[in-house]
Amino acid sequence: MFQNYALFPHLDIYENVAFGLRRRKQGDVDTQVREMLELVELSSQARKKPTQLSGGQQQRVALARALINSPEVLLLDEPLGALDAKLRRSLKVELKALQERVGITFLYVTHDQEEALTMSDRLAVMNAGRIVQIGTPREVYEDPADTYVADFLGAANLMEVEVVSAGALRVGDFALTSNRCEATTGTAHAVIRPERVRIEEHGSAGENRVPAMVERVVFLGSATEVLLRLAPGIQVQALMQNDGSRADLAQGTPVNVYLPPDALRVLAGAAGDVPLAEDEHLVAS
């Protein structure tokens, strides 16, 4: 299934879906086409031309044309790339539900990290044509294999730290503890997702707390993105749900940042190991 759908503009929707069956001369074409159009909820559009349909409807026609041939595996190459953001969100749900109904393996290639996380059962991250990690979406997101995966998949705070001993770190003059430390000693990268960063009152006591200054506050609707500058000069991003608990945050507000030990993962490798690859892909299945 192609990114631009590749529908035949001179054929109506019925004939587009029937094309493969007619070429292969397989079974009762009319019955199969009508069943497939009903499956993708386009029965009422059967005699329209592709140009008379919306982008989302055209996407479903292309999917029906591919599924009617009963493939063992269906390759979808950026199928939602040409759609606007709102339509992409709704069609992601439809595609996933349809895949579960027909029971065919979908190999879904995308540059959109959110699509890969929400639609896949297994996820592979590729760099320069090479798979660098494969696993469930939760495994790849929460336990990235290296700094490349951590930086590429979703938002991540990558901080250069000095590993003093197993689990004991230093960031500037501040000591931190990590329950997930893979490096032994020397320079490494600590990774923490924005949703795990906690913003507290300035001067709050306890371990794994670093003074910081709010640099920018971005309202995202259900959540607020807060960019912070830690005392050692490192920029950190936090994501807070808009539950009314910290409505006072503004640029220049002094705070303390709490980095939970169970959320702070230290990956082996120096700071220069974060690649700047041009060929970045996510493959979901």
DAPE-V486899 format. One record per helix or strand of 2 or more residues. SS is the DSSP state (H for helix, E for strand). FROM is the first residue (numbers start at 1). TO is the last residue. If there is no record, write none. Layout:
# DAPE-V486899
ss->SS from->FROM to->TO
ss->SS from->FROM to->TO
This chain:
# DAPE-V486899
ss->H from->13 to->24
ss->H from->29 to->39
ss->H from->43 to->45
ss->H from->50 to->52
ss->H from->55 to->67
ss->E from->73 to->77
ss->H from->85 to->102
ss->E from->105 to->110
ss->H from->113 to->119
ss->E from->123 to->127
ss->E from->130 to->135
ss->H from->137 to->142
ss->H from->147 to->152
ss->E from->157 to->165
ss->E from->168 to->171
ss->E from->174 to->177
ss->E from->180 to->181
ss->E from->186 to->192
ss->H from->194 to->196
ss->E from->197 to->201
ss->E from->209 to->219
ss->E from->223 to->230
ss->E from->235 to->241
ss->E from->254 to->259
ss->E from->265 to->267
ss->H from->271 to->273
ss->E from->280 to->284
